[in-house]
Amino acid sequence: MSTASATVVAETNRWERSVEALWRRTAGGVVVLPNDGSTVSSLEGVQAALWLALVRPMTVDTLVDQLTEHLEDDPATRRRVVGEAIRSLVSMGAVRESLNS
C-alpha cells in the first residue's frame, strides 16, 4: 500500500505545508523540494492552488471553499479532488496533517 493511498483525509483533519519543504512560485505553478531532498515536484492546477492556499492549517471543507475557481460544481467531486490532491502532496512530503489544533 502506498503512502498516498494510506493517508486518510478526514473532514476534521487540518492540513498544512510541511515546514521543512523548500518551495518557490514559478510562472506555471509551484516547485517543491521535500526536506529529504528526494525529488523536486512541480505543482500545477489544483495542487499548486492548494499549496498556495495553505498559508495556515485548513480543513478539507475550508480548502474546498478556497479553491472553488479550480473545481467543478458538484460538491462530492470537489471534496474528492481536494482529497486526492492532499494525498498526493502528503506522499511527496509537501503537506502534512497539522499538529496545531
Secondary structure as UniProt FT lines:
FT   HELIX           3..6
FT   TURN            11..12
FT   STRAND          14..17
FT   TURN            19..20
FT   STRAND          22..25
FT   STRAND          30..33
FT   TURN            35..36
FT   STRAND          41..43
FT   HELIX           45..53
FT   TURN            54..55
FT   STRAND          58..59
FT   HELIX           60..66
FT   HELIX           68..70
FT   HELIX           75..91
FT   TURN            92..93
FT   STRAND          95..97
//
